[in-house]
Amino acid sequence: MIIFAPPKNEDRDMTKAELVANISSKTGIEREVVLNTIEAFMVHVKDSLEAGEDVHLRGFGSFLVKHRAQKTGRILKDNTTIVIPAHNIPFFKPADVFVDKVKNASKKTA
């Protein structure tokens, strides 16, 4: 099992470049190969979601497409109502195992 170290500066999020460097150093695979793999993964997930297909990664989570129904909204400064059309949005639902690990990690640091 490969466990990724937190970013050097804990006050910010991990970037794609840091993720590539971390995977490369942990596995010994060249950075360019890791970068191409991550890029291909992201393209495949985006294409699948655009096609209306969900992507499930056991133990990690699911990339899903959620449908939002049409609704009425308001523009407060003009005091007018508008119709927000129905649309689809991408959504990530983490696996229960993943959620539990994050919860337990936050208890250790608190």
C-alpha positions in Angstrom: 0.0 0.0 0.0 1.3 3.4 -1.0 0.6 6.2 1.5 1.2 9.8 0.3 2.9 12.3 2.5 1.1 15.6 3.2 2.3 18.6 1.2 5.3 20.4 2.7 3.2 23.4 3.6 0.1 22.1 5.4 -1.8 25.3 5.0 -2.4 24.7 1.3 -3.7 22.1 -1.0 -1.5 19.6 -2.9 -1.0 20.5 -6.5 -0.9 18.1 -9.4 2.9 18.7 -9.7 3.4 17.8 -6.1 1.2 14.7 -6.5 3.2 13.6 -9.6 6.5 14.2 -7.7 5.2 12.2 -4.7 4.1 9.2 -6.7 7.2 9.3 -8.8 9.5 9.2 -5.7 7.4 6.5 -4.0 7.2 4.2 -7.0 10.5 5.0 -8.9 8.5 5.6 -12.1 9.6 8.6 -14.1 7.7 11.9 -13.6 6.7 12.2 -17.2 5.1 8.7 -17.1 3.3 9.5 -13.9 2.1 12.8 -15.3 0.8 11.2 -18.5 -1.0 8.6 -16.5 -2.7 11.1 -14.2 -3.7 13.2 -17.2 -5.1 10.2 -19.0 -7.1 9.3 -15.9 -8.6 12.8 -15.6 -9.5 12.9 -19.3 -11.2 9.5 -19.0 -13.2 10.5 -16.0 -14.3 13.8 -17.7 -15.2 12.0 -20.9 -17.2 9.3 -18.9 -19.1 12.0 -17.0 -19.9 14.0 -20.1 -21.3 10.8 -21.6 -23.5 10.3 -18.5 -21.5 7.4 -17.1 -20.5 7.2 -13.5 -16.9 6.1 -12.5 -16.6 3.9 -9.4 -13.2 3.3 -7.7 -13.6 0.7 -5.0 -12.1 1.9 -1.7 -11.7 5.5 -3.0 -15.0 6.8 -4.2 -17.3 7.5 -7.2 -17.4 10.2 -9.7 -21.1 10.7 -10.4 -23.4 12.9 -12.6 -26.2 14.5 -10.6 -29.2 16.0 -12.3 -30.5 19.4 -11.0 -34.1 20.1 -11.7 -35.3 23.4 -13.1 -36.0 26.0 -10.4 -36.8 29.6 -9.9 -34.2 32.0 -8.6 -34.1 35.7 -7.8 -31.8 38.6 -8.8 -31.9 40.6 -5.5 -30.5 43.9 -6.9 -33.2 44.0 -9.6 -35.9 42.2 -7.5 -36.7 39.9 -10.5 -37.2 36.2 -10.8 -35.4 34.0 -13.3 -35.7 30.4 -14.3 -32.6 28.3 -13.7 -32.9 25.5 -16.3 -32.4 21.8 -15.4 -28.7 20.8 -15.7 -26.2 18.1 -14.8 -23.3 18.6 -12.5 -20.2 16.4 -11.7 -20.1 15.1 -8.1 -17.6 13.1 -6.1 -18.8 10.7 -3.4 -16.0 9.3 -1.3 -16.1 5.6 -0.2 -17.0 4.9 3.4 -13.5 3.5 4.0 -12.0 6.7 2.7 -14.3 8.9 4.9 -13.5 6.8 8.0 -9.7 7.2 7.4 -10.1 11.0 7.0 -12.2 11.2 10.2 -9.7 9.2 12.2 -6.8 11.2 10.9 -8.4 14.4 12.0 -9.0 13.0 15.5 -5.2 12.2 15.8 -4.2 15.8 14.9 -6.8 17.4 17.2 
